[in-house]
Amino acid sequence: MKALVMTAAAMALLSACAQQQGARLANTSQSQSPPSNFQSVGSCEPTAWVSLDRDSRNLPPDQRQSVMLLLQEAQSERADENQGQCIMTLQKAERIVRQGSGGAS
């Protein structure tokens, strides 16, 4: 009887550890988003934005308009040679596109 209780306790402990590890893995995978395609000075070239423009065409109209406004803002920032702000603006547009397409991009 004592062996049966010890076996049951060990199984319960192993099960709890497995559930905790599974929850930790699920949280890790949810919190990690893919790296941005817009991280370097070269990404502020209009040719790098084509994928954002193309992918935004599948978004609802309000999200598409937000992306278009951000792309126009990025153009202005590029013209002003404000590369850092341009990259950040493109990353915002990229987030909208990724969220609107279910996270895949």
C-alpha positions, 0 to 999 in steps of 0.5 A, a space after each residue: 500500500 505504501 508503495 502504491 501511494 509513493 508511486 501515485 505521488 511520484 506520478 502526480 509530481 511528474 505530471 505537474 512538472 510536465 504541465 509546468 514545462 509545457 506552459 513555459 514553452 507555450 509562453 515562450 513561443 507566444 512572446 517571441 515574434 519573428 525579427 523585423 525585416 526593417 532593421 538596417 539603413 538599406 531598409 529605408 529604400 523604397 524598393 524594400 517596402 514593396 512587400 509591405 505594400 503588396 501584403 497590405 492589400 489583403 488587409 481590411 480597409 482601415 488597416 490598409 490605410 494605416 499602412 499606407 499612411 505609415 509608408 508615406 511617413 517613411 518616405 518623408 523621413 527618408 527624404 529628410 535623411 532621418 533613417 532611424 525614424 524611417 526604420 521605426 515607422 516601417 517596423 510599425 507598418 510591418 506589425 500591422 501587416 503581420 497582425 492583420 495576416 494572422 502573424 505570418 509574413 
